[in-house]
Amino acid sequence: MIELLKELNLSRFLCFDLETTGLNPAGDAVIEFAAVLFENGKPAERLAFLCNPGQPISPEVEDLTGITTAMLTGCQPFEKHLGELLEFLGDEPLVGHNIGFDLGFLKSYCRRHREFKRHRINNLTYDTLLLAQAFYFYLPNHRLSTVSDYCGLSTENAHRAAADALNSGRIFLQLIPEVLKYSLDTLQQINYVLKDTDDPNKWIYQNAAKRVLLTKSLGPGKKPKINWQAPGNLYGTSPKDKDSAAGAMSEADLDSFFDQKGLLAERLTNFEMRTQQHVMAQLVFEALSGGKSAVIEAGTGVGKTLAYLIPSILWQNQSRPNHARIVIASNTKTLQEQIFYKEIPFVHDKLNLNFKSALLKGRSNYICLTRWNQFLADIENKLHITNRSAIIPIIIWLVHTKTGDIAENSGFRIRQNPYIWNEIVSEPGYCTTSVCQKYNGCFLGNIRFQAGGADLIVANHSLLLSDAASDSAVLPPYDVVIIDEAHNLEKNSYNYFSSRINLQMLLSKLNMVYNASPVERGLLIDALQLLSQYKKISQIESYILQLKDHINDLNLTAGIFYKSVYQSSLQKLHNNRGYALKQRYKRFKEEFPSLETESRTFIYELDTTVTALRELVLRIDHLVSDLPEGFDELRLRFTNIIAELEEYLSTLRTIEASADDTLIFWYEVKVNGNEYGVEFASTPLDISETLYKKLIKEKKTTILTSATMRIADSFDYILERTGISRLGNKNFFYDTVGSPFDYAHQMRFITYHREKGSSETATLSRLIIDLANHFNRGIMALFTSYSALEQVYRNIRTEFQKLGVTLLAQGIGGSQTTLLDQFRQEKASVLLGTSSFWEGVDVVGDSLEILIISKLPFPVPSEPIIEANVEKLRLAGGNPFNEYYVPESVLKFRQGIGRLIRSKNDKGVVINLDDRIDKKAYGQFFKQSIPVEALTITDLMSLNREIELFFNT
C-alpha cells in the first residue's frame, strides 16, 4: 500500500471535518473542527477543537452531534483558530466526505476576516462521498456512517469532527484499490467526462489510468470483482415438454406440500406447520381451477406468498399446454423483491417446481444504452461541467449491472438530476425496436422479450395499472393476476390514473427541444447539425429560428400562468396555517375568474408550438430526399417529445375546461414556493369502474389478498371500492384466513383515557416519558399529523436526554429507512412516526414492544379525492361518515396495530389514546378489528401495572 500511495502522490494527505450550526456558510457557524494527517496510510498528527458559534445551537444539531451550547461556553470562535488551522493544512492533499461543504465554510471564514482575505486554499482535494457513490453505488445511501459501517469502521461518535475525519481517511484508503480494479477503458471514459471540470477526484482517476496502463492489470472485457452480486430479472426454467398435460390437479397435490410431513417441512429450515397457510393455498387453488376471482384476507404470519405461489405453479404446470401466464403484483418494492429473489428461488429449486419467472418494472426504471452512448458522445453540449460528476456512478454501475434497473444504483441521485435521467432513460421507440439492435434491445427490450416466454411475472401495482391503462400494451398477455397488498389498490389506482401538469414538467420537455443556456442544445440544434451539409438548409434554419422564438415565448407564457395561479392562491395558502395547499375545484373559471386570458394564451401558444414541431418534421422530410444517417432516430425523438407535449396540452385543456363531472379536479401549492410550486391534477371519481373495465373484467381469475380487507366482519367495502363486486356473486368469492399467532398471549390492547383538562399532545408526551422511564422496551408512537409529532418531540426531547434514551422522530435526523435501522439496533429506543409508519414497517423482536396510537386515523376531509367521494355519497343519499370515513380509518387502524406482532415470538402492548373508540357508536367497528379484547384504563398507575403484569407473565 505504501508504494501504491507513493505512485499516486498520496504518501501524505490530510482529512478534515467540520460540524456546523446549519448548512449556509454565509449565515451559519462552525462549532467543531478536526483534521488528521495520514502518512504512508497511517494517522500521524491531529488537530481538533470546539468553537463558540456566538448563537444558540438548535435541538436538531444538538441531537445530531451531541454538542450542546453549554459545551461551547468559554470556547473561542472558529476564526480565532484560522491561523493554526491553515498552517496545519499547509499544501497537503485534502480529503473529506462531501468536502465541498467543509471547504465552503472554510473559504467563507477566510473571506470574512481581513487577515486571511487574500489566502487561497489551492490544495488538491479528494471527496470520499463522490468516490463512494461511484464505487459503492450499491449501498442504500452514502452517508458517512453508512459507508463507515460497510468498511468495518466504528461509528461511535458519528457526527463528531474527530471521528468523522478519521473515518474519511480510512474510507479513502479502502476506496483507492477499488478505483484501480477497473479497466483502462473505464478509467479513460471517466477522465473524458471529467475533463475541464473541478471534480475533486479527477487527479486520482488520471493517476489510476496511468498506473493501469503501465501494469495492464485488467484487460478489456474483464469485469472487476466487487462486493456486490448483480441481481438478475429472470429465474428458472419451464418444463421441457410444454405440449403434454400432466392431468388435473387435486387437493392431494397441495397436501403433499403443506402437510406436517410434506415437502415444505422437508425442505424449509425451521418449518412450522401452519394450517392457515394450507387453507389459503386451497382457496387459491379453488379460484384458479374454477376460473373464478377471489378476495382473501390472510392474517399476519400466514405466509401468504407461498400460499399463492405453490398452488399457482402446480395449477399452471398441470394445465399445459393451454396454461395461463400469471402476474403477481405487490404494492411495495420490498415485497416485490422478496417474492422474486427469495420465495421464487425456494419454490423453484427446493420444491422442484419448474417454471420460468421474470421481474418487470416500468420503462422509466431502465437505462437505454443507445441514448446513454449518444449522451456521452455529445457531453460537452448535453451536460455542464459543474454537473458531470453526477454520472460517474452510472459509468461504474454499467460495468456490472445485468438488468439496467437504476434502482440498483443509489450512487446516481436521480431526484437531484432529473434532466440527466430524462436524457438516458428508455423511451418508446428505442429499446423494444431495431434502434437499439446494436445492444440487443438494451435492458428493457431484452427483459420484455424474455418475459414473453415466462410462466410467471412479478410486477408492482404501478406496472399492472400501466398495462391496464394502455390496453395491455406493456405486459405480455396474461389471464391470471394475483394482487398482494391489495388494500392499497384503490389508492394506487387514483394516483396512477390521475393526470398531472406543472411548470417544471413542461420546461423539462421544452428544454429537450431547445435550451439556450449555458450553450445552445436540444433537438433543434441536433437537427441543424445533421442537416448542415444540405443546400436547402437555409429554409430549415429560418423555420427553426421561428420555433426557437415560439419556445422562448411559451416559456414566458407558462411561467406567467403558473405565477398568476400561485399569487391568486396566497391568501388560501396563508389560511392553511403553514401547510401546503391542496384545493379541489369544480370549474376552473370559478376558481380563477381573473386568469381566463392567461390560461387561454397558454393553451394557444402550447398548441402553436406543438403544431410547429410537427410541421418541422414534415418540412425536413419534404425538402431533404436523402436524409443523413441518424435522422431516423432524431425523427423518433421528435415524435416522442411531440406526443408528450400533446398529452400535456390535452391535460391542460381538460383541466381548464373542467367540464367532465366523472373527474375530480384539484391543484396543489407548496409553502414558500413560487410558480414552480404549483401543480394541477385530475383523476376519475369512480375508480372502481375504471378498475373493473380495465383490469378485472379482462381476466379469467383475479385474486386480491392482504392482511387488512374487512371492516368488522364484512368485505363489502373492499369489494365495492376495488370493483370486483361488479363480477357478480357467481364469478367470485371471498374468505378469511386467520393469523397463526396466539394473540391472547402475545398482545394486549388498552385504551388510555387522557386526564381532563389536558391536551392530546401533553397527555401523550407525559405518557411516553413515563413509559420510557418505567419500561426498558422499544416504543413506537403513531401520529395522524406531523404538527402533533413535532410538538410531542419538543415536549419530551430534553427529558429523554436526561434519561439517556434514544429518541427518533420522522422528519428529524434521517430517512425512514435510517430511523428504522437505528430503532432496531438501539434497544429500548423510542420512535415517533406519521402516515408512512402505519404500514409496511416490519420490526421483529424486542425492538418494538409498546405501540402507541395517538388518534384514530380518519382521512383528512379536505383531501380532494376524499372530499369528492364524500360529496358523491351525500348526493346519493348515503351516510359519508359511516360509509367512507369509518371504513377507511378502520383499514388504516388495522395496518397500524399490525406493526406490533410480526412473529410468533413477539410480545407487546398497544396503547390507544383516542377514547372515541369507547364513547362513539362507530367505535365498535374498530374494536371488532382488534384480535384481542380491548381494555380501558383511566389512570397512569393502573396502566403501568397492567403493562408490567403482562410482560411478566
Buried (B, 14 or more C-beta within 10 A) or exposed (E): EEEBBEBBEBBBBBBBBBBBBBEEBEEBBBBBBBBBBBBEBEBEEEBBBBBBBEEEBEBBBBBBBBBBBEBBEEBEBBBBBBEEBBEBBEEBBBBBBBBEBBBBBBBBBBBEBEEBEEBEBEBBBBBBBBBBBBBBBBBEBBBBBBBBBBBEBEBEBBBBBBBBBBBBBBBBBBBBEBBBBBBBBBBBBBBEBBBEBEBBBBBBBBBBBBBBEEEEBBEEEEEBEBEBEBBEBBBBEBBEEEEEBEEEBEBEBBBEBBBEEBBBBEBBEEEEBBEBBBBBBBBBBBBBBEEBBBBBBBBBBBBBBBBBBBBBBBBBBBBBEEBBBBBBBBBBEEBBBBBBBEBBEBBBEBBEBEBBBBBBBBBBBBBBBBBBEBBBEBBEBBBBBEBBBBBBBBBBBBBBBBBBBBEBBBBBBBEEBBBBBBBBBBBBBBBBEEBBEEBEBBBBBBBBEBBEEBBBBBBBBBBBBBBBBEEBEBBBEBBBBBBBBBBBBBBBBBBBBBBBBBBBBBBBBBBBBBBBEEEEBBBBBBBBBBBEEBEEBEBBBEBBEEBBEBBEBBBEBBBBBBBBBBEBBEEEBEEBEEEEBBBBBEEBBEBBEEBEEBBEBBBEBBBEBBEBBBEBBEBBEEBBEEBBEEBEBBBBBBBBBBEBBBEBBEBBEBBBBBEEEEBBBBBBBBEEBBBBBBBBBBBBBBBBEBBBEBBBEBBBBBBBBBBBBBBBEBBBBBBBBBBBBBBEEEBBBBBBBBBBBEBEEBBBBBBBBBEEEEEBBBBBBBBBBBBBBEBEBBBBBBBBBBEBBBBBBEBBBEBBBEBEBBBBBBBBBBEBEBBBBBBBEBBBBBBBBBBEBBBBBEBEBBBBBBBBBBBBBBBEEEBBBBBBBBBBBBEEEEEBEEBBBBBBBBBBBBBBBBBBBBEBEBBBBBBBBBBBBBEBEBBEBBBBBBBBEBBEBEEBEEBBEBBEEBBEE
